[in-house]
Amino acid sequence: MNLLRRLADARLPCVEADPAMIDRLRVLEAAGQIEVMIPSARPGAGAGPPQGAATVTGITPRGWRTLAADAPPGEAPCFIGTRRRSGG
């Protein structure tokens, strides 16, 4: 929930390279909360990271509903819908 809240406040699209955070993004994607592009892991990547960075492109309507349901009364997110790229 904290990650979903953080994404709601972030300027999207946003990029995340930390493998542990990418795993959390996978969970949110599987739950239908966010739209994210996660490249396939590169087995035996040698000197480079085994996983490329993920790009979160939006929060789904289901994600916004989840945020609204979890918010204290009177503090629900004011934008319920899919937010995609900032400035466009």
C-alpha positions in Angstrom: 0.0 0.0 0.0 2.8 2.4 0.8 4.4 1.8 -2.6 1.0 2.5 -4.3 0.6 5.7 -2.3 4.1 6.7 -3.3 3.4 6.1 -7.0 0.2 8.1 -6.7 2.3 11.1 -5.6 5.1 10.5 -8.2 5.5 12.1 -11.5 4.8 9.3 -14.0 6.4 7.6 -15.9 9.0 6.7 -13.3 11.8 4.3 -13.4 12.9 1.8 -10.7 16.1 -0.2 -10.9 16.2 -1.8 -7.5 15.5 -5.6 -7.8 13.6 -5.7 -4.5 11.4 -2.8 -5.6 10.8 -4.4 -9.0 9.5 -7.4 -7.2 7.0 -5.2 -5.3 6.0 -3.6 -8.6 5.3 -7.1 -10.0 2.9 -7.7 -7.1 1.0 -4.5 -7.8 0.9 -5.3 -11.5 -0.4 -8.8 -10.8 -3.1 -7.3 -8.5 -4.2 -5.0 -11.4 -3.1 -1.8 -9.5 -0.5 -0.4 -11.8 0.7 -0.4 -15.4 4.4 -1.2 -15.6 6.9 -2.3 -18.1 9.4 -4.8 -16.6 12.1 -6.2 -18.9 13.0 -9.9 -18.7 15.8 -10.8 -16.3 19.1 -11.4 -18.0 20.5 -14.7 -16.7 24.2 -14.7 -16.4 24.5 -11.0 -17.1 28.2 -10.9 -16.1 29.2 -7.5 -14.9 25.9 -5.8 -15.5 22.7 -6.0 -13.4 20.7 -9.2 -14.0 17.5 -7.2 -14.2 16.8 -4.1 -16.3 15.0 -1.1 -14.8 11.2 -1.1 -14.6 9.1 1.8 -15.8 5.8 2.5 -14.1 3.5 4.2 -16.7 0.2 4.5 -14.7 -2.1 3.6 -11.9 -5.1 1.7 -13.0 -8.7 2.6 -12.0 -8.5 -0.4 -9.6 -5.4 1.1 -8.0 -7.1 4.4 -7.5 -10.1 2.7 -5.9 -7.8 0.8 -3.6 -6.2 4.1 -2.5 -9.5 5.7 -2.0 -10.8 2.8 0.1 -7.7 2.9 2.3 -7.7 6.6 2.8 -9.0 8.2 6.0 -12.4 9.8 5.7 -12.2 13.0 3.8 -8.7 12.3 2.5 -9.4 10.1 -0.5 -7.3 10.8 -3.6 -9.0 13.6 -5.6 -8.2 12.0 -9.0 -9.9 8.7 -9.6 -8.9 7.4 -13.0 -5.9 6.3 -14.9 -3.1 8.8 -14.6 -0.5 8.3 -17.3 2.4 10.5 -18.3 2.8 13.8 -16.5 2.3 16.9 -18.6 0.4 15.2 -21.3 
